[in-house]
Amino acid sequence: MAIAVLFYHPNLTLDAFDEVDRRMHDAIGGGEPAGLIHHSVSGEDGALTTFEIWNSEEEFAAFGAVLMPIVQELELEAGLPTIMPLHRLVQEARP
């Protein structure tokens, strides 16, 4: 079952987010993580929110095994995700 994942990062800067993102893509060999349907970042620099949609909680957990060592290495606060089952997803068609 698809899930929605919401993280609030009260102390995360855009520069730190970009560094985590760069290292994560290096760690997985480019592209996007398996099972990721949607990823967005919003908020002000230093108070970011990430919202993701995953095919399954198992794929999200597998991604966490790649992401968490990077977060720890950069000495960032990971925060706890809010994980919700996804009832409906509507996506705009892309050409």
PyMOL Python script that loads the backbone (N, CA, C, O; Angstrom):
from pymol import cmd

cmd.read_pdbstr("""\
ATOM      1  N   MET A   1       0.836  -1.178   0.000  1.00  0.00           N
ATOM      2  CA  MET A   1       0.000   0.000   0.000  1.00  0.00           C
ATOM      3  C   MET A   1       0.878   1.238   0.000  1.00  0.00           C
ATOM      4  O   MET A   1       1.853   1.314   0.747  1.00  0.00           O
ATOM      5  N   ALA A   2       0.536   2.203  -0.834  1.00  0.00           N
ATOM      6  CA  ALA A   2       1.284   3.457  -0.894  1.00  0.00           C
ATOM      7  C   ALA A   2       1.110   4.243   0.402  1.00  0.00           C
ATOM      8  O   ALA A   2       0.071   4.177   1.059  1.00  0.00           O
ATOM      9  N   ILE A   3       2.157   4.985   0.750  1.00  0.00           N
ATOM     10  CA  ILE A   3       2.125   5.796   1.967  1.00  0.00           C
ATOM     11  C   ILE A   3       2.568   7.226   1.654  1.00  0.00           C
ATOM     12  O   ILE A   3       3.315   7.475   0.708  1.00  0.00           O
ATOM     13  N   ALA A   4       2.088   8.145   2.473  1.00  0.00           N
ATOM     14  CA  ALA A   4       2.553   9.525   2.448  1.00  0.00           C
ATOM     15  C   ALA A   4       3.425   9.717   3.681  1.00  0.00           C
ATOM     16  O   ALA A   4       3.103   9.217   4.759  1.00  0.00           O
ATOM     17  N   VAL A   5       4.528  10.440   3.520  1.00  0.00           N
ATOM     18  CA  VAL A   5       5.476  10.661   4.619  1.00  0.00           C
ATOM     19  C   VAL A   5       5.743  12.154   4.731  1.00  0.00           C
ATOM     20  O   VAL A   5       6.132  12.803   3.760  1.00  0.00           O
ATOM     21  N   LEU A   6       5.531  12.690   5.924  1.00  0.00           N
ATOM     22  CA  LEU A   6       5.723  14.106   6.182  1.00  0.00           C
ATOM     23  C   LEU A   6       6.796  14.267   7.259  1.00  0.00           C
ATOM     24  O   LEU A   6       6.704  13.679   8.336  1.00  0.00           O
ATOM     25  N   PHE A   7       7.811  15.073   6.950  1.00  0.00           N
ATOM     26  CA  PHE A   7       8.873  15.403   7.904  1.00  0.00           C
ATOM     27  C   PHE A   7       8.890  16.912   8.099  1.00  0.00           C
ATOM     28  O   PHE A   7       8.839  17.665   7.126  1.00  0.00           O
ATOM     29  N   TYR A   8       8.960  17.357   9.339  1.00  0.00           N
ATOM     30  CA  TYR A   8       9.204  18.772   9.616  1.00  0.00           C
ATOM     31  C   TYR A   8      10.617  18.865  10.163  1.00  0.00           C
ATOM     32  O   TYR A   8      10.975  18.146  11.096  1.00  0.00           O
ATOM     33  N   HIS A   9      11.418  19.747   9.586  1.00  0.00           N
ATOM     34  CA  HIS A   9      12.818  19.922   9.954  1.00  0.00           C
ATOM     35  C   HIS A   9      13.019  21.353  10.457  1.00  0.00           C
ATOM     36  O   HIS A   9      13.336  22.238   9.663  1.00  0.00           O
ATOM     37  N   PRO A  10      12.842  21.597  11.753  1.00  0.00           N
ATOM     38  CA  PRO A  10      12.868  22.976  12.259  1.00  0.00           C
ATOM     39  C   PRO A  10      14.228  23.658  12.171  1.00  0.00           C
ATOM     40  O   PRO A  10      14.294  24.883  12.265  1.00  0.00           O
ATOM     41  N   ASN A  11      15.308  22.915  11.996  1.00  0.00           N
ATOM     42  CA  ASN A  11      16.642  23.516  11.954  1.00  0.00           C
ATOM     43  C   ASN A  11      17.397  23.230  10.665  1.00  0.00           C
ATOM     44  O   ASN A  11      18.606  23.454  10.603  1.00  0.00           O
ATOM     45  N   LEU A  12      16.722  22.745   9.646  1.00  0.00           N
ATOM     46  CA  LEU A  12      17.397  22.348   8.410  1.00  0.00           C
ATOM     47  C   LEU A  12      17.461  23.520   7.430  1.00  0.00           C
ATOM     48  O   LEU A  12      16.439  24.109   7.079  1.00  0.00           O
ATOM     49  N   THR A  13      18.679  23.844   6.997  1.00  0.00           N
ATOM     50  CA  THR A  13      18.860  24.906   6.003  1.00  0.00           C
ATOM     51  C   THR A  13      18.785  24.320   4.599  1.00  0.00           C
ATOM     52  O   THR A  13      18.914  23.111   4.408  1.00  0.00           O
ATOM     53  N   LEU A  14      18.577  25.184   3.634  1.00  0.00           N
ATOM     54  CA  LEU A  14      18.559  24.744   2.246  1.00  0.00           C
ATOM     55  C   LEU A  14      19.913  24.182   1.823  1.00  0.00           C
ATOM     56  O   LEU A  14      19.970  23.201   1.080  1.00  0.00           O
ATOM     57  N   ASP A  15      20.999  24.789   2.285  1.00  0.00           N
ATOM     58  CA  ASP A  15      22.331  24.281   1.957  1.00  0.00           C
ATOM     59  C   ASP A  15      22.534  22.875   2.508  1.00  0.00           C
ATOM     60  O   ASP A  15      23.064  22.006   1.816  1.00  0.00           O
ATOM     61  N   ALA A  16      22.114  22.650   3.755  1.00  0.00           N
ATOM     62  CA  ALA A  16      22.253  21.318   4.360  1.00  0.00           C
ATOM     63  C   ALA A  16      21.371  20.315   3.618  1.00  0.00           C
ATOM     64  O   ALA A  16      21.799  19.189   3.362  1.00  0.00           O
ATOM     65  N   PHE A  17      20.154  20.707   3.272  1.00  0.00           N
ATOM     66  CA  PHE A  17      19.277  19.814   2.513  1.00  0.00           C
ATOM     67  C   PHE A  17      19.929  19.439   1.189  1.00  0.00           C
ATOM     68  O   PHE A  17      19.954  18.265   0.819  1.00  0.00           O
ATOM     69  N   ASP A  18      20.455  20.422   0.477  1.00  0.00           N
ATOM     70  CA  ASP A  18      21.087  20.153  -0.821  1.00  0.00           C
ATOM     71  C   ASP A  18      22.284  19.211  -0.686  1.00  0.00           C
ATOM     72  O   ASP A  18      22.521  18.383  -1.565  1.00  0.00           O
ATOM     73  N   GLU A  19      23.036  19.332   0.407  1.00  0.00           N
ATOM     74  CA  GLU A  19      24.176  18.438   0.627  1.00  0.00           C
ATOM     75  C   GLU A  19      23.702  17.011   0.894  1.00  0.00           C
ATOM     76  O   GLU A  19      24.273  16.058   0.364  1.00  0.00           O
ATOM     77  N   VAL A  20      22.677  16.864   1.702  1.00  0.00           N
ATOM     78  CA  VAL A  20      22.108  15.527   1.951  1.00  0.00           C
ATOM     79  C   VAL A  20      21.622  14.939   0.634  1.00  0.00           C
ATOM     80  O   VAL A  20      21.891  13.775   0.337  1.00  0.00           O
ATOM     81  N   ASP A  21      20.912  15.730  -0.154  1.00  0.00           N
ATOM     82  CA  ASP A  21      20.372  15.268  -1.435  1.00  0.00           C
ATOM     83  C   ASP A  21      21.495  14.828  -2.374  1.00  0.00           C
ATOM     84  O   ASP A  21      21.389  13.785  -3.019  1.00  0.00           O
ATOM     85  N   ARG A  22      22.563  15.613  -2.454  1.00  0.00           N
ATOM     86  CA  ARG A  22      23.698  15.270  -3.312  1.00  0.00           C
ATOM     87  C   ARG A  22      24.321  13.945  -2.886  1.00  0.00           C
ATOM     88  O   ARG A  22      24.574  13.071  -3.715  1.00  0.00           O
ATOM     89  N   ARG A  23      24.566  13.806  -1.580  1.00  0.00           N
ATOM     90  CA  ARG A  23      25.190  12.575  -1.073  1.00  0.00           C
ATOM     91  C   ARG A  23      24.274  11.366  -1.245  1.00  0.00           C
ATOM     92  O   ARG A  23      24.745  10.268  -1.543  1.00  0.00           O
ATOM     93  N   MET A  24      22.974  11.562  -1.060  1.00  0.00           N
ATOM     94  CA  MET A  24      22.032  10.465  -1.225  1.00  0.00           C
ATOM     95  C   MET A  24      22.046   9.984  -2.670  1.00  0.00           C
ATOM     96  O   MET A  24      22.068   8.779  -2.921  1.00  0.00           O
ATOM     97  N   HIS A  25      22.033  10.918  -3.626  1.00  0.00           N
ATOM     98  CA  HIS A  25      22.066  10.508  -5.031  1.00  0.00           C
ATOM     99  C   HIS A  25      23.379   9.813  -5.377  1.00  0.00           C
ATOM    100  O   HIS A  25      23.388   8.864  -6.161  1.00  0.00           O
ATOM    101  N   ASP A  26      24.483  10.273  -4.803  1.00  0.00           N
ATOM    102  CA  ASP A  26      25.760   9.581  -4.998  1.00  0.00           C
ATOM    103  C   ASP A  26      25.691   8.160  -4.444  1.00  0.00           C
ATOM    104  O   ASP A  26      26.175   7.220  -5.074  1.00  0.00           O
ATOM    105  N   ALA A  27      25.094   8.007  -3.271  1.00  0.00           N
ATOM    106  CA  ALA A  27      25.036   6.697  -2.600  1.00  0.00           C
ATOM    107  C   ALA A  27      24.201   5.688  -3.372  1.00  0.00           C
ATOM    108  O   ALA A  27      24.487   4.491  -3.332  1.00  0.00           O
ATOM    109  N   ILE A  28      23.169   6.155  -4.078  1.00  0.00           N
ATOM    110  CA  ILE A  28      22.327   5.211  -4.817  1.00  0.00           C
ATOM    111  C   ILE A  28      22.704   5.137  -6.297  1.00  0.00           C
ATOM    112  O   ILE A  28      22.046   4.444  -7.072  1.00  0.00           O
ATOM    113  N   GLY A  29      23.757   5.849  -6.685  1.00  0.00           N
ATOM    114  CA  GLY A  29      24.229   5.772  -8.063  1.00  0.00           C
ATOM    115  C   GLY A  29      23.437   6.626  -9.038  1.00  0.00           C
ATOM    116  O   GLY A  29      23.391   6.328 -10.231  1.00  0.00           O
ATOM    117  N   GLY A  30      22.814   7.686  -8.539  1.00  0.00           N
ATOM    118  CA  GLY A  30      22.039   8.581  -9.399  1.00  0.00           C
ATOM    119  C   GLY A  30      20.586   8.165  -9.456  1.00  0.00           C
ATOM    120  O   GLY A  30      20.188   7.137  -8.908  1.00  0.00           O
ATOM    121  N   GLY A  31      19.810   8.980 -10.125  1.00  0.00           N
ATOM    122  CA  GLY A  31      18.376   8.695 -10.229  1.00  0.00           C
ATOM    123  C   GLY A  31      17.675   8.916  -8.897  1.00  0.00           C
ATOM    124  O   GLY A  31      18.206   9.563  -7.994  1.00  0.00           O
ATOM    125  N   GLU A  32      16.494   8.375  -8.801  1.00  0.00           N
ATOM    126  CA  GLU A  32      15.707   8.512  -7.576  1.00  0.00           C
ATOM    127  C   GLU A  32      15.635   7.165  -6.858  1.00  0.00           C
ATOM    128  O   GLU A  32      15.793   6.115  -7.482  1.00  0.00           O
ATOM    129  N   PRO A  33      15.398   7.197  -5.548  1.00  0.00           N
ATOM    130  CA  PRO A  33      15.317   5.944  -4.801  1.00  0.00           C
ATOM    131  C   PRO A  33      14.182   5.052  -5.303  1.00  0.00           C
ATOM    132  O   PRO A  33      13.133   5.542  -5.720  1.00  0.00           O
ATOM    133  N   ALA A  34      14.402   3.760  -5.259  1.00  0.00           N
ATOM    134  CA  ALA A  34      13.372   2.799  -5.653  1.00  0.00           C
ATOM    135  C   ALA A  34      12.132   2.984  -4.789  1.00  0.00           C
ATOM    136  O   ALA A  34      12.217   3.038  -3.562  1.00  0.00           O
ATOM    137  N   GLY A  35      10.994   3.079  -5.437  1.00  0.00           N
ATOM    138  CA  GLY A  35       9.727   3.184  -4.715  1.00  0.00           C
ATOM    139  C   GLY A  35       9.248   4.594  -4.461  1.00  0.00           C
ATOM    140  O   GLY A  35       8.120   4.780  -4.005  1.00  0.00           O
ATOM    141  N   LEU A  36      10.074   5.605  -4.742  1.00  0.00           N
ATOM    142  CA  LEU A  36       9.671   6.989  -4.515  1.00  0.00           C
ATOM    143  C   LEU A  36       8.777   7.461  -5.658  1.00  0.00           C
ATOM    144  O   LEU A  36       9.163   7.400  -6.826  1.00  0.00           O
ATOM    145  N   ILE A  37       7.578   7.931  -5.310  1.00  0.00           N
ATOM    146  CA  ILE A  37       6.633   8.430  -6.298  1.00  0.00           C
ATOM    147  C   ILE A  37       6.697   9.953  -6.375  1.00  0.00           C
ATOM    148  O   ILE A  37       6.639  10.530  -7.461  1.00  0.00           O
ATOM    149  N   HIS A  38       6.815  10.590  -5.226  1.00  0.00           N
ATOM    150  CA  HIS A  38       6.800  12.058  -5.167  1.00  0.00           C
ATOM    151  C   HIS A  38       7.696  12.528  -4.026  1.00  0.00           C
ATOM    152  O   HIS A  38       7.768  11.896  -2.973  1.00  0.00           O
ATOM    153  N   HIS A  39       8.380  13.653  -4.258  1.00  0.00           N
ATOM    154  CA  HIS A  39       9.197  14.287  -3.215  1.00  0.00           C
ATOM    155  C   HIS A  39       9.095  15.788  -3.403  1.00  0.00           C
ATOM    156  O   HIS A  39       9.306  16.295  -4.505  1.00  0.00           O
ATOM    157  N   SER A  40       8.769  16.507  -2.328  1.00  0.00           N
ATOM    158  CA  SER A  40       8.751  17.961  -2.402  1.00  0.00           C
ATOM    159  C   SER A  40       9.289  18.540  -1.104  1.00  0.00           C
ATOM    160  O   SER A  40       9.192  17.924  -0.042  1.00  0.00           O
ATOM    161  N   VAL A  41       9.856  19.733  -1.208  1.00  0.00           N
ATOM    162  CA  VAL A  41      10.414  20.452  -0.059  1.00  0.00           C
ATOM    163  C   VAL A  41       9.774  21.824  -0.045  1.00  0.00           C
ATOM    164  O   VAL A  41       9.683  22.484  -1.081  1.00  0.00           O
ATOM    165  N   SER A  42       9.332  22.255   1.120  1.00  0.00           N
ATOM    166  CA  SER A  42       8.722  23.573   1.235  1.00  0.00           C
ATOM    167  C   SER A  42       9.160  24.223   2.535  1.00  0.00           C
ATOM    168  O   SER A  42       9.755  23.582   3.402  1.00  0.00           O
ATOM    169  N   GLY A  43       8.855  25.510   2.654  1.00  0.00           N
ATOM    170  CA  GLY A  43       9.163  26.237   3.869  1.00  0.00           C
ATOM    171  C   GLY A  43      10.274  27.244   3.681  1.00  0.00           C
ATOM    172  O   GLY A  43      10.775  27.469   2.579  1.00  0.00           O
ATOM    173  N   GLU A  44      10.633  27.832   4.786  1.00  0.00           N
ATOM    174  CA  GLU A  44      11.685  28.844   4.810  1.00  0.00           C
ATOM    175  C   GLU A  44      13.029  28.193   5.113  1.00  0.00           C
ATOM    176  O   GLU A  44      13.088  27.142   5.751  1.00  0.00           O
ATOM    177  N   ASP A  45      14.107  28.823   4.650  1.00  0.00           N
ATOM    178  CA  ASP A  45      15.453  28.347   4.965  1.00  0.00           C
ATOM    179  C   ASP A  45      15.599  28.253   6.479  1.00  0.00           C
ATOM    180  O   ASP A  45      15.409  29.242   7.187  1.00  0.00           O
ATOM    181  N   GLY A  46      15.935  27.071   6.972  1.00  0.00           N
ATOM    182  CA  GLY A  46      16.070  26.852   8.407  1.00  0.00           C
ATOM    183  C   GLY A  46      14.821  26.286   9.053  1.00  0.00           C
ATOM    184  O   GLY A  46      14.819  26.018  10.254  1.00  0.00           O
ATOM    185  N   ALA A  47      13.762  26.099   8.285  1.00  0.00           N
ATOM    186  CA  ALA A  47      12.513  25.501   8.789  1.00  0.00           C
ATOM    187  C   ALA A  47      11.799  24.850   7.607  1.00  0.00           C
ATOM    188  O   ALA A  47      10.823  25.383   7.079  1.00  0.00           O
ATOM    189  N   LEU A  48      12.304  23.695   7.209  1.00  0.00           N
ATOM    190  CA  LEU A  48      11.810  23.030   6.006  1.00  0.00           C
ATOM    191  C   LEU A  48      10.872  21.885   6.339  1.00  0.00           C
ATOM    192  O   LEU A  48      10.941  21.286   7.412  1.00  0.00           O
ATOM    193  N   THR A  49      10.002  21.602   5.398  1.00  0.00           N
ATOM    194  CA  THR A  49       9.119  20.446   5.471  1.00  0.00           C
ATOM    195  C   THR A  49       9.341  19.636   4.205  1.00  0.00           C
ATOM    196  O   THR A  49       9.406  20.191   3.108  1.00  0.00           O
ATOM    197  N   THR A  50       9.456  18.320   4.358  1.00  0.00           N
ATOM    198  CA  THR A  50       9.510  17.456   3.187  1.00  0.00           C
ATOM    199  C   THR A  50       8.256  16.590   3.180  1.00  0.00           C
ATOM    200  O   THR A  50       7.782  16.139   4.223  1.00  0.00           O
ATOM    201  N   PHE A  51       7.740  16.373   1.994  1.00  0.00           N
ATOM    202  CA  PHE A  51       6.560  15.533   1.801  1.00  0.00           C
ATOM    203  C   PHE A  51       6.894  14.541   0.707  1.00  0.00           C
ATOM    204  O   PHE A  51       7.352  14.914  -0.374  1.00  0.00           O
ATOM    205  N   GLU A  52       6.660  13.273   1.001  1.00  0.00           N
ATOM    206  CA  GLU A  52       6.980  12.225   0.031  1.00  0.00           C
ATOM    207  C   GLU A  52       5.830  11.241  -0.070  1.00  0.00           C
ATOM    208  O   GLU A  52       5.034  11.077   0.855  1.00  0.00           O
ATOM    209  N   ILE A  53       5.769  10.595  -1.219  1.00  0.00           N
ATOM    210  CA  ILE A  53       4.852   9.480  -1.424  1.00  0.00           C
ATOM    211  C   ILE A  53       5.691   8.304  -1.899  1.00  0.00           C
ATOM    212  O   ILE A  53       6.491   8.424  -2.828  1.00  0.00           O
ATOM    213  N   TRP A  54       5.493   7.165  -1.244  1.00  0.00           N
ATOM    214  CA  TRP A  54       6.244   5.941  -1.538  1.00  0.00           C
ATOM    215  C   TRP A  54       5.282   4.833  -1.928  1.00  0.00           C
ATOM    216  O   TRP A  54       4.130   4.811  -1.493  1.00  0.00           O
ATOM    217  N   ASN A  55       5.769   3.911  -2.757  1.00  0.00           N
ATOM    218  CA  ASN A  55       4.961   2.743  -3.129  1.00  0.00           C
ATOM    219  C   ASN A  55       4.592   1.905  -1.920  1.00  0.00           C
ATOM    220  O   ASN A  55       3.506   1.327  -1.864  1.00  0.00           O
ATOM    221  N   SER A  56       5.512   1.838  -0.934  1.00  0.00           N
ATOM    222  CA  SER A  56       5.258   1.005   0.243  1.00  0.00           C
ATOM    223  C   SER A  56       6.113   1.473   1.416  1.00  0.00           C
ATOM    224  O   SER A  56       7.105   2.181   1.243  1.00  0.00           O
ATOM    225  N   GLU A  57       5.710   1.067   2.590  1.00  0.00           N
ATOM    226  CA  GLU A  57       6.487   1.388   3.786  1.00  0.00           C
ATOM    227  C   GLU A  57       7.834   0.659   3.766  1.00  0.00           C
ATOM    228  O   GLU A  57       8.821   1.162   4.303  1.00  0.00           O
ATOM    229  N   GLU A  58       7.871  -0.509   3.154  1.00  0.00           N
ATOM    230  CA  GLU A  58       9.121  -1.266   3.054  1.00  0.00           C
ATOM    231  C   GLU A  58      10.150  -0.521   2.196  1.00  0.00           C
ATOM    232  O   GLU A  58      11.331  -0.488   2.541  1.00  0.00           O
ATOM    233  N   GLU A  59       9.715   0.068   1.096  1.00  0.00           N
ATOM    234  CA  GLU A  59      10.641   0.819   0.243  1.00  0.00           C
ATOM    235  C   GLU A  59      11.107   2.101   0.936  1.00  0.00           C
ATOM    236  O   GLU A  59      12.255   2.515   0.780  1.00  0.00           O
ATOM    237  N   PHE A  60      10.213   2.723   1.699  1.00  0.00           N
ATOM    238  CA  PHE A  60      10.608   3.889   2.483  1.00  0.00           C
ATOM    239  C   PHE A  60      11.658   3.494   3.521  1.00  0.00           C
ATOM    240  O   PHE A  60      12.637   4.216   3.711  1.00  0.00           O
ATOM    241  N   ALA A  61      11.469   2.359   4.195  1.00  0.00           N
ATOM    242  CA  ALA A  61      12.428   1.889   5.202  1.00  0.00           C
ATOM    243  C   ALA A  61      13.778   1.567   4.562  1.00  0.00           C
ATOM    244  O   ALA A  61      14.823   1.862   5.142  1.00  0.00           O
ATOM    245  N   ALA A  62      13.762   0.969   3.379  1.00  0.00           N
ATOM    246  CA  ALA A  62      15.019   0.663   2.683  1.00  0.00           C
ATOM    247  C   ALA A  62      15.761   1.949   2.335  1.00  0.00           C
ATOM    248  O   ALA A  62      16.988   1.996   2.420  1.00  0.00           O
ATOM    249  N   PHE A  63      15.047   2.972   1.952  1.00  0.00           N
ATOM    250  CA  PHE A  63      15.658   4.266   1.676  1.00  0.00           C
ATOM    251  C   PHE A  63      16.255   4.855   2.948  1.00  0.00           C
ATOM    252  O   PHE A  63      17.334   5.446   2.913  1.00  0.00           O
ATOM    253  N   GLY A  64      15.561   4.698   4.066  1.00  0.00           N
ATOM    254  CA  GLY A  64      16.070   5.193   5.345  1.00  0.00           C
ATOM    255  C   GLY A  64      17.426   4.601   5.687  1.00  0.00           C
ATOM    256  O   GLY A  64      18.256   5.268   6.305  1.00  0.00           O
ATOM    257  N   ALA A  65      17.660   3.354   5.293  1.00  0.00           N
ATOM    258  CA  ALA A  65      18.942   2.704   5.560  1.00  0.00           C
ATOM    259  C   ALA A  65      20.082   3.381   4.791  1.00  0.00           C
ATOM    260  O   ALA A  65      21.238   3.303   5.206  1.00  0.00           O
ATOM    261  N   VAL A  66      19.767   4.038   3.685  1.00  0.00           N
ATOM    262  CA  VAL A  66      20.759   4.800   2.916  1.00  0.00           C
ATOM    263  C   VAL A  66      20.864   6.222   3.468  1.00  0.00           C
ATOM    264  O   VAL A  66      21.960   6.762   3.620  1.00  0.00           O
ATOM    265  N   LEU A  67      19.720   6.811   3.761  1.00  0.00           N
ATOM    266  CA  LEU A  67      19.674   8.215   4.162  1.00  0.00           C
ATOM    267  C   LEU A  67      20.227   8.482   5.558  1.00  0.00           C
ATOM    268  O   LEU A  67      20.974   9.441   5.751  1.00  0.00           O
ATOM    269  N   MET A  68      19.876   7.658   6.522  1.00  0.00           N
ATOM    270  CA  MET A  68      20.223   7.954   7.920  1.00  0.00           C
ATOM    271  C   MET A  68      21.726   8.048   8.171  1.00  0.00           C
ATOM    272  O   MET A  68      22.136   8.937   8.918  1.00  0.00           O
ATOM    273  N   PRO A  69      22.570   7.199   7.604  1.00  0.00           N
ATOM    274  CA  PRO A  69      24.013   7.382   7.813  1.00  0.00           C
ATOM    275  C   PRO A  69      24.510   8.737   7.288  1.00  0.00           C
ATOM    276  O   PRO A  69      25.423   9.326   7.866  1.00  0.00           O
ATOM    277  N   ILE A  70      23.922   9.223   6.214  1.00  0.00           N
ATOM    278  CA  ILE A  70      24.300  10.530   5.667  1.00  0.00           C
ATOM    279  C   ILE A  70      23.893  11.631   6.633  1.00  0.00           C
ATOM    280  O   ILE A  70      24.680  12.534   6.916  1.00  0.00           O
ATOM    281  N   VAL A  71      22.678  11.560   7.136  1.00  0.00           N
ATOM    282  CA  VAL A  71      22.180  12.552   8.098  1.00  0.00           C
ATOM    283  C   VAL A  71      23.058  12.562   9.341  1.00  0.00           C
ATOM    284  O   VAL A  71      23.406  13.626   9.854  1.00  0.00           O
ATOM    285  N   GLN A  72      23.415  11.375   9.826  1.00  0.00           N
ATOM    286  CA  GLN A  72      24.257  11.273  11.023  1.00  0.00           C
ATOM    287  C   GLN A  72      25.661  11.805  10.756  1.00  0.00           C
ATOM    288  O   GLN A  72      26.234  12.490  11.603  1.00  0.00           O
ATOM    289  N   GLU A  73      26.212  11.501   9.600  1.00  0.00           N
ATOM    290  CA  GLU A  73      27.558  11.966   9.251  1.00  0.00           C
ATOM    291  C   GLU A  73      27.619  13.495   9.218  1.00  0.00           C
ATOM    292  O   GLU A  73      28.625  14.092   9.602  1.00  0.00           O
ATOM    293  N   LEU A  74      26.540  14.118   8.756  1.00  0.00           N
ATOM    294  CA  LEU A  74      26.485  15.576   8.694  1.00  0.00           C
ATOM    295  C   LEU A  74      26.016  16.199  10.016  1.00  0.00           C
ATOM    296  O   LEU A  74      25.888  17.418  10.136  1.00  0.00           O
ATOM    297  N   GLU A  75      25.767  15.337  10.996  1.00  0.00           N
ATOM    298  CA  GLU A  75      25.335  15.766  12.334  1.00  0.00           C
ATOM    299  C   GLU A  75      24.073  16.620  12.279  1.00  0.00           C
ATOM    300  O   GLU A  75      23.980  17.668  12.919  1.00  0.00           O
ATOM    301  N   LEU A  76      23.103  16.145  11.496  1.00  0.00           N
ATOM    302  CA  LEU A  76      21.819  16.819  11.375  1.00  0.00           C
ATOM    303  C   LEU A  76      20.774  16.081  12.212  1.00  0.00           C
ATOM    304  O   LEU A  76      20.921  14.898  12.517  1.00  0.00           O
ATOM    305  N   GLU A  77      19.738  16.796  12.570  1.00  0.00           N
ATOM    306  CA  GLU A  77      18.628  16.205  13.307  1.00  0.00           C
ATOM    307  C   GLU A  77      17.649  15.606  12.303  1.00  0.00           C
ATOM    308  O   GLU A  77      17.148  16.316  11.431  1.00  0.00           O
ATOM    309  N   ALA A  78      17.374  14.324  12.412  1.00  0.00           N
ATOM    310  CA  ALA A  78      16.512  13.668  11.432  1.00  0.00           C
ATOM    311  C   ALA A  78      15.034  13.960  11.672  1.00  0.00           C
ATOM    312  O   ALA A  78      14.274  14.125  10.717  1.00  0.00           O
ATOM    313  N   GLY A  79      14.629  14.023  12.909  1.00  0.00           N
ATOM    314  CA  GLY A  79      13.210  14.180  13.205  1.00  0.00           C
ATOM    315  C   GLY A  79      12.471  12.883  12.961  1.00  0.00           C
ATOM    316  O   GLY A  79      13.016  11.940  12.388  1.00  0.00           O
ATOM    317  N   LEU A  80      11.238  12.843  13.397  1.00  0.00           N
ATOM    318  CA  LEU A  80      10.414  11.654  13.222  1.00  0.00           C
ATOM    319  C   LEU A  80       9.399  11.898  12.117  1.00  0.00           C
ATOM    320  O   LEU A  80       8.764  12.952  12.073  1.00  0.00           O
ATOM    321  N   PRO A  81       9.244  10.933  11.229  1.00  0.00           N
ATOM    322  CA  PRO A  81       8.276  11.116  10.154  1.00  0.00           C
ATOM    323  C   PRO A  81       6.854  10.845  10.630  1.00  0.00           C
ATOM    324  O   PRO A  81       6.628  10.050  11.542  1.00  0.00           O
ATOM    325  N   THR A  82       5.920  11.509  10.007  1.00  0.00           N
ATOM    326  CA  THR A  82       4.514  11.138  10.134  1.00  0.00           C
ATOM    327  C   THR A  82       4.206  10.300   8.904  1.00  0.00           C
ATOM    328  O   THR A  82       4.323  10.779   7.776  1.00  0.00           O
ATOM    329  N   ILE A  83       3.814   9.052   9.119  1.00  0.00           N
ATOM    330  CA  ILE A  83       3.544   8.119   8.023  1.00  0.00           C
ATOM    331  C   ILE A  83       2.048   7.844   7.990  1.00  0.00           C
ATOM    332  O   ILE A  83       1.447   7.457   8.993  1.00  0.00           O
ATOM    333  N   MET A  84       1.463   8.050   6.822  1.00  0.00           N
ATOM    334  CA  MET A  84       0.020   7.885   6.668  1.00  0.00           C
ATOM    335  C   MET A  84      -0.283   7.012   5.462  1.00  0.00           C
ATOM    336  O   MET A  84       0.332   7.184   4.409  1.00  0.00           O
ATOM    337  N   PRO A  85      -1.219   6.076   5.594  1.00  0.00           N
ATOM    338  CA  PRO A  85      -1.624   5.324   4.412  1.00  0.00           C
ATOM    339  C   PRO A  85      -2.243   6.279   3.397  1.00  0.00           C
ATOM    340  O   PRO A  85      -2.953   7.215   3.765  1.00  0.00           O
ATOM    341  N   LEU A  86      -1.974   6.040   2.144  1.00  0.00           N
ATOM    342  CA  LEU A  86      -2.465   6.911   1.090  1.00  0.00           C
ATOM    343  C   LEU A  86      -3.752   6.330   0.522  1.00  0.00           C
ATOM    344  O   LEU A  86      -3.777   5.211   0.009  1.00  0.00           O
ATOM    345  N   HIS A  87      -4.800   7.103   0.625  1.00  0.00           N
ATOM    346  CA  HIS A  87      -6.112   6.652   0.143  1.00  0.00           C
ATOM    347  C   HIS A  87      -6.295   6.945  -1.339  1.00  0.00           C
ATOM    348  O   HIS A  87      -6.850   6.129  -2.075  1.00  0.00           O
ATOM    349  N   ARG A  88      -5.823   8.123  -1.779  1.00  0.00           N
ATOM    350  CA  ARG A  88      -6.020   8.518  -3.169  1.00  0.00           C
ATOM    351  C   ARG A  88      -4.874   9.418  -3.607  1.00  0.00           C
ATOM    352  O   ARG A  88      -4.410  10.261  -2.838  1.00  0.00           O
ATOM    353  N   LEU A  89      -4.423   9.241  -4.832  1.00  0.00           N
ATOM    354  CA  LEU A  89      -3.369  10.069  -5.412  1.00  0.00           C
ATOM    355  C   LEU A  89      -3.779  10.465  -6.814  1.00  0.00           C
ATOM    356  O   LEU A  89      -4.091   9.613  -7.646  1.00  0.00           O
ATOM    357  N   VAL A  90      -3.777  11.762  -7.073  1.00  0.00           N
ATOM    358  CA  VAL A  90      -4.064  12.274  -8.410  1.00  0.00           C
ATOM    359  C   VAL A  90      -2.818  13.009  -8.864  1.00  0.00           C
ATOM    360  O   VAL A  90      -2.318  13.891  -8.166  1.00  0.00           O
ATOM    361  N   GLN A  91      -2.324  12.648 -10.022  1.00  0.00           N
ATOM    362  CA  GLN A  91      -1.129  13.289 -10.565  1.00  0.00           C
ATOM    363  C   GLN A  91      -1.444  13.865 -11.935  1.00  0.00           C
ATOM    364  O   GLN A  91      -2.182  13.276 -12.724  1.00  0.00           O
ATOM    365  N   GLU A  92      -0.872  15.017 -12.195  1.00  0.00           N
ATOM    366  CA  GLU A  92      -1.011  15.626 -13.501  1.00  0.00           C
ATOM    367  C   GLU A  92      -0.178  14.833 -14.489  1.00  0.00           C
ATOM    368  O   GLU A  92       0.959  14.454 -14.205  1.00  0.00           O
ATOM    369  N   ALA A  93      -0.756  14.589 -15.646  1.00  0.00           N
ATOM    370  CA  ALA A  93      -0.021  13.873 -16.696  1.00  0.00           C
ATOM    371  C   ALA A  93       1.101  14.759 -17.205  1.00  0.00           C
ATOM    372  O   ALA A  93       0.921  15.962 -17.393  1.00  0.00           O
ATOM    373  N   ARG A  94       2.248  14.161 -17.425  1.00  0.00           N
ATOM    374  CA  ARG A  94       3.402  14.893 -17.959  1.00  0.00           C
ATOM    375  C   ARG A  94       3.680  14.409 -19.367  1.00  0.00           C
ATOM    376  O   ARG A  94       3.609  13.212 -19.646  1.00  0.00           O
ATOM    377  N   PRO A  95       4.002  15.354 -20.266  1.00  0.00           N
ATOM    378  CA  PRO A  95       4.302  14.945 -21.658  1.00  0.00           C
ATOM    379  C   PRO A  95       5.580  14.148 -21.743  1.00  0.00           C
ATOM    380  O   PRO A  95       5.976  13.729 -22.831  1.00  0.00           O
TER     381      PRO A  95
END
""", "prot")
cmd.dss("prot")
cmd.show_as("cartoon", "prot")
cmd.util.cbc("prot")
cmd.orient("prot")
